[in-house]
Amino acid sequence: MMKWKFHPGASEEYLEATRHYTEIDQKLGLAFVQCVELGIQQITETPLCWREIEEDIRRYLITRFPFGIYYTIENEFILIVSVMHMKRRPFYWRERTKRSRHKNPKAEHRASA
């Protein structure tokens, strides 16, 4: 299982979506977290399994919620670029991949369990 990191923007998206679903219903918020965490676990176990949608960018679709996890496979970790709502602002995350490749922004680190 590979280690993984959130891009800071992806971390904020994840927290914002979690807050949104929790405000609707606490159990719904918990279900969202469980789905995202399961997705991250599956990505770290088999990172090449999910479709490459652009050069070096892969997408894991969350089945119960309209979200996708966009990620890149770096040398020593998975970088989660976006936890994106699939019906809003497509491709805004592209700029994150350019910055992460060229400027190496600080990314929130999460070790695999």
N, CA, C and O atoms as a printed pandas DataFrame, in Angstrom:
     atom_number atom_name residue_name chain_id  residue_number  x_coord  y_coord  z_coord
0              1         N          MET        A               1    0.852   -1.177    0.000
1              2        CA          MET        A               1    0.000    0.000    0.000
2              3         C          MET        A               1    0.897    1.239    0.000
3              4         O          MET        A               1    1.800    1.358    0.829
4              5         N          MET        A               2    0.647    2.148   -0.922
5              6        CA          MET        A               2    1.445    3.367   -1.023
6              7         C          MET        A               2    0.979    4.413   -0.016
7              8         O          MET        A               2   -0.171    4.400    0.424
8              9         N          LYS        A               3    1.875    5.307    0.337
9             10        CA          LYS        A               3    1.493    6.475    1.128
10            11         C          LYS        A               3    0.764    7.438    0.207
11            12         O          LYS        A               3    0.846    7.331   -1.016
12            13         N          TRP        A               4    0.043    8.388    0.817
13            14        CA          TRP        A               4   -0.682    9.356    0.005
14            15         C          TRP        A               4   -0.688   10.718    0.674
15            16         O          TRP        A               4   -0.486   10.848    1.881
16            17         N          LYS        A               5   -0.928   11.732   -0.154
17            18        CA          LYS        A               5   -1.016   13.116    0.307
18            19         C          LYS        A               5   -2.184   13.789   -0.399
19            20         O          LYS        A               5   -2.510   13.466   -1.541
20            21         N          PHE        A               6   -2.799   14.720    0.296
21            22        CA          PHE        A               6   -3.796   15.596   -0.307
22            23         C          PHE        A               6   -3.085   16.844   -0.819
23            24         O          PHE        A               6   -2.230   17.394   -0.125
24            25         N          HIS        A               7   -3.424   17.294   -2.011
25            26        CA          HIS        A               7   -3.112   18.664   -2.403
26            27         C          HIS        A               7   -3.944   19.528   -1.454
27            28         O          HIS        A               7   -5.064   19.141   -1.123
28            29         N          PRO        A               8   -3.444   20.686   -1.002
29            30        CA          PRO        A               8   -4.233   21.510   -0.069
30            31         C          PRO        A               8   -5.645   21.825   -0.571
31            32         O          PRO        A               8   -6.589   21.848    0.219
32            33         N          GLY        A               9   -5.797   22.066   -1.867
33            34        CA          GLY        A               9   -7.127   22.334   -2.417
34            35         C          GLY        A               9   -8.041   21.127   -2.326
35            36         O          GLY        A               9   -9.238   21.274   -2.082
36            37         N          ALA        A              10   -7.497   19.943   -2.519
37            38        CA          ALA        A              10   -8.289   18.718   -2.415
38            39         C          ALA        A              10   -8.734   18.485   -0.980
39            40         O          ALA        A              10   -9.860   18.056   -0.729
40            41         N          SER        A              11   -7.852   18.767   -0.055
41            42        CA          SER        A              11   -8.197   18.621    1.357
42            43         C          SER        A              11   -9.360   19.544    1.721
43            44         O          SER        A              11  -10.283   19.137    2.426
44            45         N          GLU        A              12   -9.313   20.776    1.244
45            46        CA          GLU        A              12  -10.387   21.732    1.524
46            47         C          GLU        A              12  -11.699   21.293    0.879
47            48         O          GLU        A              12  -12.762   21.420    1.486
48            49         N          GLU        A              13  -11.629   20.777   -0.345
49            50        CA          GLU        A              13  -12.840   20.272   -1.013
50            51         C          GLU        A              13  -13.473   19.137   -0.224
51            52         O          GLU        A              13  -14.690   19.089   -0.046
52            53         N          TYR        A              14  -12.649   18.247    0.235
53            54        CA          TYR        A              14  -13.117   17.097    1.000
54            55         C          TYR        A              14  -13.811   17.554    2.284
55            56         O          TYR        A              14  -14.895   17.073    2.614
56            57         N          LEU        A              15  -13.186   18.477    3.000
57            58        CA          LEU        A              15  -13.787   18.988    4.235
58            59         C          LEU        A              15  -15.091   19.736    3.957
59            60         O          LEU        A              15  -16.061   19.591    4.700
60            61         N          GLU        A              16  -15.113   20.524    2.903
61            62        CA          GLU        A              16  -16.316   21.278    2.548
62            63         C          GLU        A              16  -17.476   20.342    2.198
63            64         O          GLU        A              16  -18.602   20.555    2.647
64            65         N          ALA        A              17  -17.205   19.318    1.404
65            66        CA          ALA        A              17  -18.251   18.360    1.045
66            67         C          ALA        A              17  -18.728   17.583    2.270
67            68         O          ALA        A              17  -19.919   17.312    2.418
68            69         N          THR        A              18  -17.792   17.229    3.144
69            70        CA          THR        A              18  -18.157   16.523    4.375
70            71         C          THR        A              18  -19.068   17.390    5.235
71            72         O          THR        A              18  -20.070   16.906    5.763
72            73         N          ARG        A              19  -18.725   18.671    5.380
73            74        CA          ARG        A              19  -19.580   19.588    6.144
74            75         C          ARG        A              19  -20.971   19.688    5.512
75            76         O          ARG        A              19  -21.983   19.665    6.212
76            77         N          HIS        A              20  -21.008   19.798    4.200
77            78        CA          HIS        A              20  -22.293   19.916    3.490
78            79         C          HIS        A              20  -23.192   18.719    3.783
79            80         O          HIS        A              20  -24.350   18.886    4.166
80            81         N          TYR        A              21  -22.660   17.523    3.603
81            82        CA          TYR        A              21  -23.477   16.329    3.831
82            83         C          TYR        A              21  -23.830   16.145    5.305
83            84         O          TYR        A              21  -24.913   15.655    5.625
84            85         N          THR        A              22  -22.935   16.531    6.196
85            86        CA          THR        A              22  -23.209   16.420    7.632
86            87         C          THR        A              22  -24.308   17.383    8.057
87            88         O          THR        A              22  -25.110   17.056    8.932
88            89         N          GLU        A              23  -24.357   18.577    7.443
89            90        CA          GLU        A              23  -25.427   19.529    7.751
90            91         C          GLU        A              23  -26.789   18.979    7.337
91            92         O          GLU        A              23  -27.796   19.248    7.992
92            93         N          ILE        A              24  -26.818   18.218    6.260
93            94        CA          ILE        A              24  -28.071   17.603    5.820
94            95         C          ILE        A              24  -28.474   16.514    6.802
95            96         O          ILE        A              24  -29.615   16.468    7.262
96            97         N          ASP        A              25  -27.523   15.638    7.118
97            98        CA          ASP        A              25  -27.765   14.552    8.060
98            99         C          ASP        A              25  -26.415   13.996    8.510
99           100         O          ASP        A              25  -25.542   13.732    7.683
100          101         N          GLN        A              26  -26.251   13.824    9.788
101          102        CA          GLN        A              26  -24.977   13.349   10.314
102          103         C          GLN        A              26  -24.575   11.990    9.729
103          104         O          GLN        A              26  -23.401   11.762    9.440
104          105         N          LYS        A              27  -25.533   11.105    9.557
105          106        CA          LYS        A              27  -25.239    9.786    8.988
106          107         C          LYS        A              27  -24.816    9.901    7.520
107          108         O          LYS        A              27  -23.984    9.126    7.047
108          109         N          LEU        A              28  -25.385   10.859    6.814
109          110        CA          LEU        A              28  -25.009   11.077    5.426
110          111         C          LEU        A              28  -23.564   11.572    5.333
111          112         O          LEU        A              28  -22.808   11.145    4.461
112          113         N          GLY        A              29  -23.192   12.476    6.241
113          114        CA          GLY        A              29  -21.815   12.948    6.290
114          115         C          GLY        A              29  -20.844   11.818    6.583
115          116         O          GLY        A              29  -19.781   11.731    5.968
116          117         N          LEU        A              30  -21.203   10.964    7.513
117          118        CA          LEU        A              30  -20.360    9.812    7.841
118          119         C          LEU        A              30  -20.247    8.862    6.649
119          120         O          LEU        A              30  -19.169    8.333    6.375
120          121         N          ALA        A              31  -21.342    8.647    5.952
121          122        CA          ALA        A              31  -21.320    7.772    4.774
122          123         C          ALA        A              31  -20.408    8.349    3.694
123          124         O          ALA        A              31  -19.688    7.605    3.029
124          125         N          PHE        A              32  -20.434    9.674    3.516
125          126        CA          PHE        A              32  -19.551   10.305    2.539
126          127         C          PHE        A              32  -18.091   10.080    2.907
127          128         O          PHE        A              32  -17.287    9.705    2.054
128          129         N          VAL        A              33  -17.747   10.306    4.161
129          130        CA          VAL        A              33  -16.371   10.087    4.622
130          131         C          VAL        A              33  -15.957    8.633    4.388
131          132         O          VAL        A              33  -14.856    8.369    3.905
132          133         N          GLN        A              34  -16.824    7.710    4.726
133          134        CA          GLN        A              34  -16.507    6.295    4.536
134          135         C          GLN        A              34  -16.267    5.966    3.061
135          136         O          GLN        A              34  -15.357    5.203    2.736
136          137         N          CYS        A              35  -17.073    6.533    2.176
137          138        CA          CYS        A              35  -16.899    6.282    0.738
138          139         C          CYS        A              35  -15.575    6.852    0.228
139          140         O          CYS        A              35  -14.874    6.199   -0.545
140          141         N          VAL        A              36  -15.236    8.058    0.655
141          142        CA          VAL        A              36  -13.971    8.667    0.220
142          143         C          VAL        A              36  -12.796    7.889    0.784
143          144         O          VAL        A              36  -11.837    7.607    0.066
144          145         N          GLU        A              37  -12.860    7.540    2.057
145          146        CA          GLU        A              37  -11.762    6.793    2.673
146          147         C          GLU        A              37  -11.587    5.412    2.020
147          148         O          GLU        A              37  -10.460    4.952    1.836
148          149         N          LEU        A              38  -12.689    4.760    1.675
149          150        CA          LEU        A              38  -12.607    3.487    0.963
150          151         C          LEU        A              38  -11.952    3.689   -0.405
151          152         O          LEU        A              38  -11.112    2.893   -0.824
152          153         N          GLY        A              39  -12.343    4.751   -1.086
153          154        CA          GLY        A              39  -11.740    5.056   -2.372
154          155         C          GLY        A              39  -10.240    5.277   -2.267
155          156         O          GLY        A              39   -9.476    4.761   -3.083
156          157         N          ILE        A              40   -9.819    6.034   -1.279
157          158        CA          ILE        A              40   -8.389    6.279   -1.076
158          159         C          ILE        A              40   -7.666    4.976   -0.772
159          160         O          ILE        A              40   -6.569    4.741   -1.278
160          161         N          GLN        A              41   -8.266    4.139    0.042
161          162        CA          GLN        A              41   -7.663    2.832    0.345
162          163         C          GLN        A              41   -7.492    2.007   -0.928
163          164         O          GLN        A              41   -6.433    1.423   -1.156
164          165         N          GLN        A              42   -8.528    1.961   -1.748
165          166        CA          GLN        A              42   -8.448    1.192   -2.983
166          167         C          GLN        A              42   -7.409    1.771   -3.941
167          168         O          GLN        A              42   -6.689    1.026   -4.605
168          169         N          ILE        A              43   -7.335    3.086   -4.010
169          170        CA          ILE        A              43   -6.335    3.736   -4.867
170          171         C          ILE        A              43   -4.932    3.375   -4.406
171          172         O          ILE        A              43   -4.080    3.046   -5.231
172          173         N          THR        A              44   -4.677    3.432   -3.103
173          174        CA          THR        A              44   -3.330    3.153   -2.600
174          175         C          THR        A              44   -2.949    1.679   -2.743
175          176         O          THR        A              44   -1.768    1.348   -2.842
176          177         N          GLU        A              45   -3.942    0.802   -2.753
177          178        CA          GLU        A              45   -3.665   -0.630   -2.920
178          179         C          GLU        A              45   -3.408   -0.994   -4.381
179          180         O          GLU        A              45   -2.535   -1.813   -4.673
180          181         N          THR        A              46   -4.160   -0.392   -5.295
181          182        CA          THR        A              46   -4.022   -0.707   -6.730
182          183         C          THR        A              46   -4.121    0.587   -7.548
183          184         O          THR        A              46   -5.119    0.810   -8.234
184          185         N          PRO        A              47   -3.103    1.427   -7.479
185          186        CA          PRO        A              47   -3.194    2.757   -8.104
186          187         C          PRO        A              47   -3.348    2.754   -9.622
187          188         O          PRO        A              47   -3.863    3.725  -10.177
188          189         N          LEU        A              48   -2.927    1.717  -10.301
189          190        CA          LEU        A              48   -3.031    1.670  -11.762
190          191         C          LEU        A              48   -4.379    1.146  -12.250
191          192         O          LEU        A              48   -4.626    1.087  -13.454
192          193         N          CYS        A              49   -5.231    0.773  -11.334
193          194        CA          CYS        A              49   -6.502    0.136  -11.666
194          195         C          CYS        A              49   -7.496    1.109  -12.316
195          196         O          CYS        A              49   -8.306    0.690  -13.142
196          197         N          TRP        A              50   -7.447    2.374  -11.964
197          198        CA          TRP        A              50   -8.460    3.313  -12.434
198          199         C          TRP        A              50   -7.997    4.051  -13.673
199          200         O          TRP        A              50   -6.805    4.246  -13.909
200          201         N          ARG        A              51   -8.970    4.447  -14.440
201          202        CA          ARG        A              51   -8.772    5.037  -15.760
202          203         C          ARG        A              51   -7.911    6.288  -15.724
203          204         O          ARG        A              51   -8.095    7.161  -14.876
204          205         N          GLU        A              52   -6.984    6.361  -16.641
205          206        CA          GLU        A              52   -6.177    7.569  -16.837
206          207         C          GLU        A              52   -6.998    8.489  -17.741
207          208         O          GLU        A              52   -7.282    8.146  -18.888
208          209         N          ILE        A              53   -7.379    9.660  -17.219
209          210        CA          ILE        A              53   -8.228   10.564  -17.991
210          211         C          ILE        A              53   -7.421   11.615  -18.734
211          212         O          ILE        A              53   -7.892   12.187  -19.717
212          213         N          GLU        A              54   -6.219   11.866  -18.270
213          214        CA          GLU        A              54   -5.257   12.737  -18.933
214          215         C          GLU        A              54   -3.890   12.178  -18.598
215          216         O          GLU        A              54   -3.767   11.278  -17.767
216          217         N          GLU        A              55   -2.876   12.700  -19.233
217          218        CA          GLU        A              55   -1.532   12.199  -18.972
218          219         C          GLU        A              55   -1.221   12.268  -17.477
219          220         O          GLU        A              55   -1.221   13.350  -16.890
220          221         N          ASP        A              56   -0.960   11.129  -16.873
221          222        CA          ASP        A              56   -0.590   10.996  -15.458
222          223         C          ASP        A              56   -1.704   11.313  -14.468
223          224         O          ASP        A              56   -1.440   11.349  -13.266
224          225         N          ILE        A              57   -2.920   11.541  -14.909
225          226        CA          ILE        A              57   -4.036   11.833  -14.001
226          227         C          ILE        A              57   -5.039   10.702  -14.110
227          228         O          ILE        A              57   -5.501   10.361  -15.199
228          229         N          ARG        A              58   -5.368   10.125  -12.960
229          230        CA          ARG        A              58   -6.352    9.046  -12.910
230          231         C          ARG        A              58   -7.553    9.489  -12.077
231          232         O          ARG        A              58   -7.465   10.410  -11.264
232          233         N          ARG        A              59   -8.682    8.803  -12.305
233          234        CA          ARG        A              59   -9.906    9.170  -11.597
234          235         C          ARG        A              59  -10.581    7.934  -11.030
235          236         O          ARG        A              59  -10.799    6.940  -11.722
236          237         N          TYR        A              60  -10.905    8.032   -9.746
237          238        CA          TYR        A              60  -11.691    7.013   -9.050
238          239         C          TYR        A              60  -13.075    7.620   -8.834
239          240         O          TYR        A              60  -13.186    8.693   -8.242
240          241         N          LEU        A              61  -14.123    6.959   -9.300
241          242        CA          LEU        A              61  -15.486    7.459   -9.108
242          243         C          LEU        A              61  -16.089    6.872   -7.849
243          244         O          LEU        A              61  -16.054    5.661   -7.630
244          245         N          ILE        A              62  -16.640    7.744   -7.028
245          246        CA          ILE        A              62  -17.306    7.322   -5.797
246          247         C          ILE        A              62  -18.732    6.932   -6.169
247          248         O          ILE        A              62  -19.456    7.731   -6.764
248          249         N          THR        A              63  -19.136    5.729   -5.831
249          250        CA          THR        A              63  -20.400    5.203   -6.338
250          251         C          THR        A              63  -21.642    5.822   -5.708
251          252         O          THR        A              63  -22.623    6.047   -6.416
252          253         N          ARG        A              64  -21.641    6.098   -4.443
253          254        CA          ARG        A              64  -22.860    6.569   -3.783
254          255         C          ARG        A              64  -23.066    8.080   -3.900
255          256         O          ARG        A              64  -24.189    8.566   -3.767
256          257         N          PHE        A              65  -21.999    8.812   -4.146
257          258        CA          PHE        A              65  -22.052   10.268   -4.201
258          259         C          PHE        A              65  -21.507   10.739   -5.548
259          260         O          PHE        A              65  -20.704   10.040   -6.166
260          261         N          PRO        A              66  -21.932   11.918   -6.009
261          262        CA          PRO        A              66  -21.479   12.390   -7.326
262          263         C          PRO        A              66  -20.085   13.034   -7.266
263          264         O          PRO        A              66  -19.907   14.185   -7.665
264          265         N          PHE        A              67  -19.122   12.293   -6.773
265          266        CA          PHE        A              67  -17.764   12.799   -6.611
266          267         C          PHE        A              67  -16.765   11.845   -7.235
267          268         O          PHE        A              67  -17.011   10.645   -7.358
268          269         N          GLY        A              68  -15.643   12.405   -7.622
269          270        CA          GLY        A              68  -14.527   11.619   -8.105
270          271         C          GLY        A              68  -13.265   12.034   -7.371
271          272         O          GLY        A              68  -13.133   13.184   -6.952
272          273         N          ILE        A              69  -12.349   11.107   -7.218
273          274        CA          ILE        A              69  -11.043   11.394   -6.623
274          275         C          ILE        A              69  -10.039   11.390   -7.769
275          276         O          ILE        A              69   -9.817   10.360   -8.406
276          277         N          TYR        A              70   -9.441   12.532   -8.027
277          278        CA          TYR        A              70   -8.432   12.676   -9.075
278          279         C          TYR        A              70   -7.059   12.597   -8.423
279          280         O          TYR        A              70   -6.813   13.236   -7.400
280          281         N          TYR        A              71   -6.169   11.813   -9.015
281          282        CA          TYR        A              71   -4.873   11.605   -8.376
282          283         C          TYR        A              71   -3.777   11.349   -9.388
283          284         O          TYR        A              71   -4.031   10.977  -10.534
284          285         N          THR        A              72   -2.555   11.557   -8.935
285          286        CA          THR        A              72   -1.369   11.216   -9.721
286          287         C          THR        A              72   -0.532   10.243   -8.911
287          288         O          THR        A              72   -0.585   10.223   -7.681
288          289         N          ILE        A              73    0.227    9.453   -9.610
289          290        CA          ILE        A              73    1.136    8.518   -8.963
290          291         C          ILE        A              73    2.528    9.125   -9.030
291          292         O          ILE        A              73    3.139    9.193  -10.097
292          293         N          GLU        A              74    3.013    9.559   -7.894
293          294        CA          GLU        A              74    4.350   10.148   -7.806
294          295         C          GLU        A              74    5.341    9.028   -7.492
295          296         O          GLU        A              74    4.946    7.870   -7.358
296          297         N          ASN        A              75    6.612    9.364   -7.377
297          298        CA          ASN        A              75    7.631    8.341   -7.122
298          299         C          ASN        A              75    7.396    7.573   -5.825
299          300         O          ASN        A              75    7.528    6.349   -5.799
300          301         N          GLU        A              76    7.052    8.274   -4.757
301          302        CA          GLU        A              76    6.956    7.620   -3.450
302          303         C          GLU        A              76    5.585    7.718   -2.798
303          304         O          GLU        A              76    5.402    7.235   -1.681
304          305         N          PHE        A              77    4.618    8.334   -3.471
305          306        CA          PHE        A              77    3.294    8.510   -2.869
306          307         C          PHE        A              77    2.259    8.799   -3.950
307          308         O          PHE        A              77    2.592    9.086   -5.100
308          309         N          ILE        A              78    1.007    8.715   -3.549
309          310        CA          ILE        A              78   -0.129    9.119   -4.380
310          311         C          ILE        A              78   -0.461   10.554   -3.987
311          312         O          ILE        A              78   -0.595   10.858   -2.802
312          313         N          LEU        A              79   -0.594   11.440   -4.977
313          314        CA          LEU        A              79   -1.024   12.812   -4.705
314          315         C          LEU        A              79   -2.475   12.939   -5.129
315          316         O          LEU        A              79   -2.797   12.814   -6.311
316          317         N          ILE        A              80   -3.360   13.188   -4.155
317          318        CA          ILE        A              80   -4.774   13.404   -4.454
318          319         C          ILE        A              80   -4.926   14.865   -4.820
319          320         O          ILE        A              80   -4.775   15.756   -3.985
320          321         N          VAL        A              81   -5.227   15.088   -6.082
321          322        CA          VAL        A              81   -5.288   16.430   -6.649
322          323         C          VAL        A              81   -6.630   17.086   -6.379
323          324         O          VAL        A              81   -6.703   18.299   -6.181
324          325         N          SER        A              82   -7.703   16.283   -6.370
325          326        CA          SER        A              82   -9.036   16.842   -6.187
326          327         C          SER        A              82   -9.999   15.779   -5.675
327          328         O          SER        A              82   -9.908   14.607   -6.041
328          329         N          VAL        A              83  -10.919   16.211   -4.823
329          330        CA          VAL        A              83  -12.094   15.428   -4.457
330          331         C          VAL        A              83  -13.239   16.248   -5.035
331          332         O          VAL        A              83  -13.785   17.133   -4.376
332          333         N          MET        A              84  -13.590   15.938   -6.277
333          334        CA          MET        A              84  -14.394   16.830   -7.102
334          335         C          MET        A              84  -15.829   16.369   -7.271
335          336         O          MET        A              84  -16.097   15.196   -7.532
336          337         N          HIS        A              85  -16.753   17.319   -7.116
337          338        CA          HIS        A              85  -18.142   17.082   -7.468
338          339         C          HIS        A              85  -18.200   16.982   -8.988
339          340         O          HIS        A              85  -17.714   17.872   -9.686
340          341         N          MET        A              86  -18.780   15.922   -9.499
341          342        CA          MET        A              86  -18.713   15.622  -10.928
342          343         C          MET        A              86  -19.589   16.526  -11.796
343          344         O          MET        A              86  -19.466   16.505  -13.021
344          345         N          LYS        A              87  -20.456   17.305  -11.194
345          346        CA          LYS        A              87  -21.352   18.162  -11.975
346          347         C          LYS        A              87  -20.970   19.642  -11.900
347          348         O          LYS        A              87  -21.697   20.490  -12.416
348          349         N          ARG        A              88  -19.850   19.958  -11.269
349          350        CA          ARG        A              88  -19.449   21.358  -11.086
350          351         C          ARG        A              88  -18.055   21.615  -11.630
351          352         O          ARG        A              88  -17.164   20.777  -11.484
352          353         N          ARG        A              89  -17.864   22.741  -12.240
353          354        CA          ARG        A              89  -16.563   23.272  -12.671
354          355         C          ARG        A              89  -15.588   22.199  -13.173
355          356         O          ARG        A              89  -14.571   21.958  -12.523
356          357         N          PRO        A              90  -15.861   21.569  -14.272
357          358        CA          PRO        A              90  -14.928   20.543  -14.754
358          359         C          PRO        A              90  -13.548   21.126  -15.064
359          360         O          PRO        A              90  -13.433   22.253  -15.544
360          361         N          PHE        A              91  -12.550   20.377  -14.794
361          362        CA          PHE        A              91  -11.161   20.650  -15.145
362          363         C          PHE        A              91  -10.478   21.782  -14.361
363          364         O          PHE        A              91   -9.354   22.151  -14.702
364          365         N          TYR        A              92  -11.110   22.341  -13.334
365          366        CA          TYR        A              92  -10.449   23.381  -12.549
366          367         C          TYR        A              92   -9.198   22.852  -11.855
367          368         O          TYR        A              92   -8.287   23.618  -11.541
368          369         N          TRP        A              93   -9.155   21.565  -11.619
369          370        CA          TRP        A              93   -8.048   20.930  -10.913
370          371         C          TRP        A              93   -6.782   20.867  -11.757
371          372         O          TRP        A              93   -5.709   20.599  -11.217
372          373         N          ARG        A              94   -6.871   21.105  -13.060
373          374        CA          ARG        A              94   -5.690   21.006  -13.930
374          375         C          ARG        A              94   -4.553   21.898  -13.460
375          376         O          ARG        A              94   -3.386   21.513  -13.520
376          377         N          GLU        A              95   -4.894   23.079  -12.997
377          378        CA          GLU        A              95   -3.851   23.991  -12.525
378          379         C          GLU        A              95   -3.092   23.404  -11.332
379          380         O          GLU        A              95   -1.901   23.661  -11.159
380          381         N          ARG        A              96   -3.773   22.636  -10.533
381          382        CA          ARG        A              96   -3.109   21.997   -9.391
382          383         C          ARG        A              96   -2.045   21.009   -9.839
383          384         O          ARG        A              96   -1.008   20.876   -9.189
384          385         N          THR        A              97   -2.286   20.332  -10.919
385          386        CA          THR        A              97   -1.306   19.355  -11.383
386          387         C          THR        A              97   -0.081   20.054  -11.935
387          388         O          THR        A              97    1.033   19.557  -11.768
388          389         N          LYS        A              98   -0.254   21.190  -12.587
389          390        CA          LYS        A              98    0.895   21.954  -13.080
390          391         C          LYS        A              98    1.727   22.452  -11.915
391          392         O          LYS        A              98    2.951   22.320  -11.923
392          393         N          ARG        A              99    1.074   23.025  -10.911
393          394        CA          ARG        A              99    1.808   23.526   -9.735
394          395         C          ARG        A              99    2.494   22.385   -9.010
395          396         O          ARG        A              99    3.646   22.507   -8.594
396          397         N          SER        A             100    1.786   21.275   -8.858
397          398        CA          SER        A             100    2.373   20.169   -8.094
398          399         C          SER        A             100    3.576   19.583   -8.815
399          400         O          SER        A             100    4.499   19.092   -8.164
400          401         N          ARG        A             101    3.589   19.621  -10.106
401          402        CA          ARG        A             101    4.717   19.080  -10.853
402          403         C          ARG        A             101    5.899   20.043  -10.900
403          404         O          ARG        A             101    7.050   19.612  -10.844
404          405         N          HIS        A             102    5.622   21.354  -11.004
405          406        CA          HIS        A             102    6.696   22.306  -11.239
406          407         C          HIS        A             102    7.113   23.095   -9.997
407          408         O          HIS        A             102    8.288   23.425   -9.835
408          409         N          LYS        A             103    6.172   23.390   -9.142
409          410        CA          LYS        A             103    6.491   24.206   -7.971
410          411         C          LYS        A             103    6.460   23.417   -6.679
411          412         O          LYS        A             103    6.889   23.916   -5.639
412          413         N          ASN        A             104    5.951   22.175   -6.730
413          414        CA          ASN        A             104    5.889   21.279   -5.580
414          415         C          ASN        A             104    5.274   21.950   -4.350
415          416         O          ASN        A             104    5.979   22.198   -3.372
416          417         N          PRO        A             105    3.952   22.253   -4.384
417          418        CA          PRO        A             105    3.317   22.908   -3.237
418          419         C          PRO        A             105    3.325   21.984   -2.022
419          420         O          PRO        A             105    3.448   20.765   -2.146
420          421         N          LYS        A             106    3.197   22.575   -0.887
421          422        CA          LYS        A             106    3.072   21.753    0.321
422          423         C          LYS        A             106    1.770   20.984    0.225
423          424         O          LYS        A             106    0.719   21.558   -0.060
424          425         N          ALA        A             107    1.839   19.714    0.457
425          426        CA          ALA        A             107    0.656   18.862    0.410
426          427         C          ALA        A             107    0.478   18.232    1.776
427          428         O          ALA        A             107    1.444   17.860    2.443
428          429         N          GLU        A             108   -0.769   18.122    2.174
429          430        CA          GLU        A             108   -1.061   17.490    3.468
430          431         C          GLU        A             108   -0.742   16.013    3.368
431          432         O          GLU        A             108   -1.232   15.335    2.465
432          433         N          HIS        A             109    0.052   15.515    4.261
433          434        CA          HIS        A             109    0.536   14.137    4.192
434          435         C          HIS        A             109   -0.344   13.214    5.024
435          436         O          HIS        A             109   -0.716   13.533    6.153
436          437         N          ARG        A             110   -0.662   12.085    4.452
437          438        CA          ARG        A             110   -1.376   11.030    5.165
438          439         C          ARG        A             110   -0.635    9.737    4.900
439          440         O          ARG        A             110   -0.433    9.371    3.742
440          441         N          ALA        A             111   -0.237    9.055    5.919
441          442        CA          ALA        A             111    0.433    7.755    5.753
442          443         C          ALA        A             111   -0.618    6.679    5.612
443          444         O          ALA        A             111   -1.718    6.788    6.154
444          445         N          SER        A             112   -0.274    5.654    4.889
445          446        CA          SER        A             112   -1.194    4.532    4.765
446          447         C          SER        A             112   -1.280    3.801    6.101
447          448         O          SER        A             112   -0.336    3.787    6.890
448          449         N          ALA        A             113   -2.428    3.204    6.321
449          450        CA          ALA        A             113   -2.663    2.521    7.607
450          451         C          ALA        A             113   -1.997    1.175    7.638
451          452         O          ALA        A             113   -2.088    0.464    8.638
